Amino acid sequence: MSMLKVTIGLPGHAYLTDTAQDKETTLLFHAEVDAREGQPTPTISSEDSTVYSTFLSSRPESFEVDAISRIVDLQNEFPTLRCHIVHLSAAQALPIIRSAKAAGHKLTVETCFHYLCLASDDDSIPDGRPEFKCCPPIRDAANREALWAALLDGTIDCVVSDHSPCVAELKRLEQGDVMRAWGGISTLGFGLSLLWTEGRKRKVPIGTILRWVSENTASHAGLGDTKGKIAVGYDADLVIWDPDAQYTVRAVSASNLFKGD
């Protein structure tokens, strides 16, 4: 299986679609597009760039809704096309995804640890902290709970890290400049603990979590016959893990996230 990542709005969609249809190729979409006309968005010069809400307002849910609508339109035109939406953040797009799946489209969707664990309106994201910036952005608590519900009903297929480290200078930590900072979060090393902590609050069993982060992701990558589960003939990719252990993530333990260690 081959995969091609596509950004909505860039040239080449027609060629890629013609190349990928009727094949095992999957098109991966960063699904954000600004389709608004005459509606100003906050800019670095017009708003306080250290305030998280400035960044959040600059990338509203409509960006994802419009992009995913275009992806589904593409699948309506080319029904055999395999498409995958990476790092879904906006719960407003879930009805479109549900309808597309009900219609039989070959559409899969992922979301990320940070969208399931943090929220823009519960004080978990302080102003002046660019380490919480990612694209699409982390949204409010109601949005977070809708993503959990979509995972549980199968609308969202898997959970990934979208691991995106950078050197500290690009993250602009000293300036606290959210708008100009690198847009990525590094959660690869914390993913299982984060998802288990939040999942346990919602009575989600570990088997379900492992299906989201291991079995379904292996299947999506075309490795479902060798990875993703503990079974005879499968690769022994094992994690020794204590579900009751507790630890605090501190700057020193996360130094590799932005310092490149």
N, C-alpha and C positions, 0 to 999 in steps of 0.2 A: 504494500500500500504506500502511495506517495501522498504528500501533503503540501499545499501551497498556501501561504498566508497572504491575505488580500486586505487592503485598506479601502473602505468604501469611498467612491468619488475619484479614485485614481484611474487613468486610462488603462486599457488592457482587459477589461471585464469580458468583452465579447470573445477575444482570443482564448482566454482562460476557460470560459464556459464551454466553448466548442471543443477544447482540448480535453476537459475533464469529464464531460458527460459520457455516460455508458461505460465508465471505467472505474477502477478502484480508487482513483485520485479523490482526495477530499480537499475542498477549499475552506481554509480557516479565515474567518472574518473578524477583524477588529471593528466591531459594529458601533461606530459613532459617525454621524454626519450632521452638519448644521444646514438644515433645509429651510430655515426661517428667512423671511424677507422683511426688512424694515424694522426689526426688533433688536435694539442694541443689547449687547451683553457686556458685563463688567470687563474692564481692561486694566492692565497694570497701572496705567497712568490715571485712571478715573476712580479707582477704589483702593483701599488699603490692602496691599499685597501680602500682608502678614496674617490676615484674617481668613480662616478656613472657609467661611461662608462666601467670600469673594470668589475663591476657586470653584466651590460647589455651584454657584450661580452661573459660572462661565461654561459649565458643561451639564446642562439640565437633562432630565430623563428623556426628553423629546429627541435628543441626539441619537440615543440608542433605539428608541421606538421607530424613528424614521429610517434608520439604517437597517434594522431587522425587517421592516416592511419591504424594503427594496430586495433583501435577500429572499424573502418568501415570494415576491413577484418573479424573481429570477427562477425559482424552483417551479412556479406555476408554468413558466414558459419552457423550462427544461426539467421535466419530472424525474429524470434519472440522475440528476446532479446531486452529489453528496456535499453537504455544507455543514460547517461547524462554527458556532459562535463562541469566541474566546472571551474570557473574563466578563461575563454578564453581571451588570450592577443594577440596572433599572427594572424594578418589579412591574412597572407599567407595560413593559414589553411581553410579559408572560402570557396574556390572552392571545397575542399574535402567535407565539410559539406553540401554545396548546392547540390552536386551530390548525396550524401547519402540520403538526404531528398527527392530529386526528384525520387530516386529509391524506396521510400516507407519505408525506415528503420525507426524504432522507436527511433529516435535520437533527443534529445533536448540539448540546449546550453545556458549557461549564460555568461555574462561578468560582470564587476564591475565598480562602480562609478569612481575609480581612473584611470582606463584605458580610460574612456570617458572624463575625465576632465584635465588630466596632459599629458605631453609629455617630452621625454628625450632630445629633441633638441630645446626647446623654452625657456630655462632658468627657467622653473618652477621647476626643480629639481637641486638644487645646489650641488656641491661636498661636501663631509663631512657631509651629512645629512641623516643618516640611517633611519630616520622616513619615508622616501620615498621608502624603500626597501620592495618588496613583490615578491612572486614567483607564477607564472611567472612574469617577470619584466614589468614595464611601458615602452612602446616603443615610437617611434617617432610620430610626428604630422600626417604624412600621414597614419600611422597605425591606429591612433585614429579615423581619419575621415572615414576610411574603416569600423571600428567597428560600428560607427554611421549609416552608410549606410546599414550595415547588420542587424541592429536592425530595421530600417525602412522598409526593404523589407521582414522581417520575418525570415531571416536565423538564427539570434540570437533570442531566445525566451524571455529572461528576464534579469533583472539587479539586482544584489545583492551586499551586502557590503563585503562579505568574511571577516567579522569582526575578527581581530586577534590581540587583545591587549597583552601586556606583561609588566613586570616591567621594569623600566628605565635601570637597569643594563644589561638586555639582549639586549636592543636596542643599547647599546654602544654609547650613544649620546655624551658623553664627549670626547671620542676618535675619533668620526666621522668615525668609521670603518664600512663601508658599507658591506664589504665581510663577516665579522664575526658576524654581527648583526642579531638579530631575523628577519626572513623574513615575516613580516605581517604588514598590515595597518589597523588602527581603524577609520572607517568612518561611523559607524552605525548611530550616531546622526546627521550627516550632509548630509546623502544621498539624501533626497528629495530636499533640498535646492541646493545641487551641481548639481543634474540632471536637475532641473528646470532652473537654471542659464545657463547651457550649452545648454539645449534643446531649450530655448527661442532664443538663438543666431541662431539656425538652424530652427526656426519656427515650432518646435514640440509642439503640443497642450498638455495641462495637462492631457487630457483623455488618450492620447497615453502613456504618462509617467506612469500613474496609471496602465495601462494594463501591462506594463513591470514589475513594482515593486510590484504589488498587485494581480491582477487577474490571470496572467499567473503563478506566483509563487505559489499561492494557488492551482491552478489546478495541477501543477507539484507535489505538496506534497499530492495530493489526497484529498484536502479540498475545491475543487471548488464548492461544493454544500452548503457550510456554510460560506465561507470566500472569500475575494477578491473583493467584490463589495458592494455598498449600495443598498439593495433590501429587500423586505419582506421575513422574515424567515432566513436572514443571520445575523451572529454575528455583533453587533454594534461596530466594531473596527474603531473608527473615529479619525481623526486628524483635529484639528482646526488650520488653516494655512493661513497666509497672503502672497500671492504671490508677493506682492510689497515691503515687508519689507526687509531691508538690515542690515547686521551686519558683523562685522569682527571677524574671528576666531583668537583668541590670545592664547598664551601658557597657560595662567591662565584658560581660558574657556575650554581648551582641556587637562587639567591636568590629568584627569582620563584615558587618552589614554595610558599613559606609567607608571603612578604611582600607578595604581591599586585602585584609590579612588572609 
